[in-house]
Structure formats: C-alpha cells, structure tokens
Amino acid sequence: MNGTRNGRPGPPGRRAPAVRANAANRQRQNGSAGNAHRNYERYIALAREAALNGDAVEAENFYQHAEHYFRVTRERTD
C-alpha cells in the first residue's frame, strides 16, 4: 500500500500544510529573533539600493518589509 487508507490516495496536498504549520510553530517556540533582525537589515539594505537607483515604489516596499521585521524583533525582545 502507498500509506493511504484502503489503498486510495487522499485529497492532494492534505498532509503538507500540517508539516509546514508544525515547522512554523517550532520556529516561533525556539525564538528566531536573530533571523528577524537579519531580515530587517537585509530589507533596509535593499530599500537603500532601490532608492539610490531611483525606484521609489520598490524602496517603499522594502522599507515596509523592514518595518515588519523591526516590529517582530522588538516584540521578541520585550
């Protein structure tokens, strides 16, 4: 058997979301504030580069991503 009940496949993609959700929960429990800070710095650098290239829309997008990771970092250190 293929690991399915009655030898019939289940709905496509049924198990994969549970695995991803568990991985996300483990990441939250382990406290990945370092990753959030790293992402903050990365998006700030990308935003500055986009601004220097004259792309204001892309720069604003990157600044918004950076702000998100700044808030995540701040929340985990409070």
Summary of the structure (lengths in Angstrom):
residues: 78
radius of gyration: 19.5
end to end distance: 50.9
largest distance: 60.6
contacts: 166
relative contact order: 0.11
helix: 77%
strand: 0%
